[in-house]
Amino acid sequence: MMQQWRSRHIMLVAILLMESLAALAAFVHASPACSNTCGDIAISYPFGTAKGCGNTVFQNYAKCSKGKFLLTTHTGRYEVLRIAYEPQILIVKDKKLSTCGEMQRTSIGFGLQEGTPFTVQGPHIVLLACTSSSSIVQTSPTSLCDANGAQICQDLYGYCPSITNLGLSMNSDIRSCCLLTSAAMREGSPPFQIDPSSYGCLSYTSIYRFGLGEDFSSDYRNPNIWSYGIPLHFEYDEATYSPGCHICEASHGSCAFDDNSNFICVCPSGLNVTTECPPGSTSNKDTTRLSMMVSSIWMLGILTNLAKL
């Protein structure tokens, strides 16, 4: 009789253990994998690190992958170097982009498809080595090239030895170089494509900062210390940034939405709340996993003691 009593209690505790662990595991996995950082990049609304995080419009274009925040367009995946939430600009890195230290030939560069919530920001996209006799740059420079780009072209051709990778010599004629006008880029609005070959050019570069400061322009003329990348302006409906999202981010949470588009605040511990993360919830999801392990060990201890009775 006593043996049957112990067996029933052991089975009951085992069932409770399995149900508790299953419920806890379901809770952890049901939470969107949201975080307020991705590598060195601070992530805030409208962006999110995974599906269900941030503004739903941006989920199709940007997410965190292996510690890098990546932007995806029809021309490829690009690492995001930095995000300035005011004035809503992010910088992406195109591996095919030429820099002073590494000039490289490329036929097709960065592009934005129709409908994306981004526009190319800034007038510093430069076509390089436009040597073809039929080059659009050569035949209609006034409508395509900005006259104020002569100094940038002189600096690139005069300071960058790797310009020889494009078949040019140092201090080559800058008529083969073109700083694109805003009109030529159609103000950077989608659909947008940087296509050097269509202009009769061998390469391109994009400068978002001249010199060492934080501004997008300065008086520095040494392209070895320029910052290269493609600046994009992002736009979203301000009405989607609810007061709840602001409160959530202030409590170290990440703004997210469930399958029914209801707002939820995802805390670093994996806890889902409707407003803000409670004090002490700013730990990693490893804390939740640790709690699961502790609970398992505790329950196993009870089972072992019961088995000895």
N, C-alpha and C positions, 0 to 999 in steps of 0.2 A: 504493500500500500504506500509506504513512504517513498519507495523507488518510483512508483507511478506519479506521486505528487511532485517529486523533483523533476522528473522528465517533462511533466506538463509545464512547470514553471520555467524550466530552461528553454523549452520551445516558445513559450509566450515571450520571454525576454528576447530571444533570438528574432522573433517576428517584429517586435517593437524596434529592435536595433536596425533591422533592414529597412523598415518603413521610415524611421527617422533619418537614416543616412540617405535614402532615396529622395526624401523630401528636401533635405538640405542640399543635396547635389543638384536637384532640379531648380532650387532657388538660385544657386550660384550660376548655373548655365543659362537660366532664363534672363539674367541681367545682361543688357547690351555691354559689350566689352569697351566701354567708354573710358577715356582718360583725358586729363587736361594737359598732357604733354605727349610728344612723340619725338624721341631722341632729345635734341636740344631745342625743339620748336614748342612754344607754348600754344596750346590749342584751345580756342574759345569759339563761341557761336559767331558766325554760322557754320564753322567747320566742326567735324567730328572725326574720331579716330577709326570708327568702324560703322557698319550698317546699324541704323537706328539711332545714331548719335548726331547731334547738330541738326542743321536745316536739311530737310529731305532733298531739296534741289541740289545741294552740293555733294550729297552722298555718292552720286554717280560719277563724280569727277575727282574727288580727293579723299584719301584715307591713309592710315598709318600701316606700313608694312616693314617688318623687321627693323624697327627703330628709325625708319625714314618716312617722312610725310611726302606722299607722291601725288602728283596731278596727272590725270590721264586725259588725253585728247585723241583725235583721230590720227595724229602723227606720232604718237608714242606715249611713254610714261616718263615724267620729269620730276626730279627731286626738288622739293621746295626748300630754298636756302634760308628764308626768313619771312615772317609775316608781320606787317604793321597794321594793326586793327584800326588805327587812325593814322593816315587817311585811307584805310581799306586797300592796301597794296601788298601783294606777295611777290617774291622773286623766285623764278624757277631756273634751273640749270639744264641747259641743253648740251648733251655730251658732244654734239656735232658743231657746237659754237666755237669759233676761233677766239683765242686770247693772245695777248702779246707774247706770252711764253710758249704758246703752241698754236700756230696757224695750221689749219687743216682744210682740205677740200671737202665740200659737201654739196650735193645737188638740191636736197630738200631739207628745210629747217623746220622750226616750230610752227604750229598752226592751231587755230581754233575753229571748231565746227559751228554751224548755225545752232543757235539756241543756248550756247554756253553763257553762264553768268559772269563772264570775264571780258575785259577789253585790254589790249596792249597799251601800256602807259608810258609816255615819254618818247622823245623824238630821236633817241640815240641808237638806232639800228643802222648798221653800216654794211654796205655791200663791198666786197674786196675782190681785187684781181679781175676786173671786168675787161678782159683783154680781147674779146671777140670783136671783129670789125662790124658785126651786126648787133652788137650790144645795145640795148635800149638806153643804157646809161650814156653811151657814147653819142647816140643819135638824137636823144631828147633830154638832155640833162636839166633843162630849166624846169620842166614839169615834174621831174622825178627826184632830183637831188637838191638838197638844201645848200644854198651858197655859204651858209655859216658853218658848213661841215668841213671846209678846206683845212682848218687848223687841226681838227681831229684826224683827218686823213694824213696830213704831214707828220703828225706825231706817231701814228701807227706805222707808217712807212719808214720813219726815221729812227725810231727807238727799238723796233722789234726785229731782231735778226731772223726769227723764224718766218718772216715774210717770204724768205727764199723757198719755203715749202710750197708756196703758191706759184712758183716760177718767176718771181719778181726779184729784183735786186734792192738793196737798201736805198732809200731815197728815190724810189721810182716815181714816174710821173703820176701825180695824184688824180689825173683824169680817169684813171681806172678804179677809183674809189668813190663811193657815193653814200652820203648820209641821207637816208630816205626822208622825204617830207611827210608830214602828217596826212596830206592829201593822197600821197602815193600809197600809204598804208590804210587808206579809207578810215582814218582816225582810229585804227586798231580794232574796229568792231568786227565781230564774227559775221560771215565766215572770213577768216583771215589766214593767210599762208605766207611764210617767208620762203621764197623759192629762188635761190640765187641763180640756178641754171636758166630759169625763164628770162632773167635779165641779161644773160650772157656773162655771168660772173662765176667765179670758182668757190667763193666762200662768203661768210658773213660773220659779223660780231654784234653784240649788243652790250652797251655800257649803262649801268644804272647808277653808278657813282664815280665821280672823278676825284681821286685823292683819298685821304684817310678819314675824312669827316663822315658824319651821318647824313649829310644833305645829298640830294640827287645831282648836285653840280657844285663845282668849286673851280679854283684857278690853277689846280695842278695840271701839268702838261706831260707828265711821265706815265705812259700807258702801262708800265710795269706795276704800278700801284693802283691802277683803276680796278673797279669791281665789275666783273662781267656776269651777266645774267639777264633774264627777260622779265621786266616788271609788268605785272598784271593788276589791273584794278578790278575788284570784285564788288558786286552789288547784290543786295537781297532786300526783301520786303521788311522794313523796320517793324511792321505790325506783328511779324512772326517772333520778334524778340520780346517776349512777354516779360512783365515784371518778375514773374516766377523764375525765369531763366537767369535774370540778373542776381536774384537772391541765391539761386542754386550755385552759380559760379563763385559768388562771394564766400560761400561755405565750402569751397574746394570741390564742388560737384561738377558734373558735366550734363549739359542739357540734352535730352533725348526725347524720342516719341515712340509710343508703342504701335502695334499694328493697326490700332484704331485712331491713330494720330493724336492720342491724348498725351499731354506733356508729362514727363517724369524726370526726376533729378536722380542721376546715377552717382552714388558716392564712391570714392576710391576703394572702399571695402567690398563693393558689389551690391550694397544696399540700395533698393529703389524707394524713393520717397516722393511726395507730391510737392514739396516746397524746398526745404534746405536740409543739408546733411547735419545730423546731430553732432555735438562735440564728441571727439574720440573716434569718429568714423572715417578719419582721414588716413587710415592705414591701408595697406595694400590688400588685394584679394588673398594673398598668402595667409593673412590673419584668419580669414574664413576657412581656408583649407586646414590650417593648424587646429582650429576649433573642431573641425570634423575628425581629425586624427585623434585629438584628445577625447572626444566623445566615444569614438570607436574603442580606444584603449580602456576607457572607464567601463563601457558595457561588456567588453570581453573579460574584464576583471570580475564582474558580477557573475558572468556565466561560469567562469572557472571556479569561483567559490561555491556556487550552487552545485557544480558537478562533484565537488569534494564532500558534500554533505551526505 
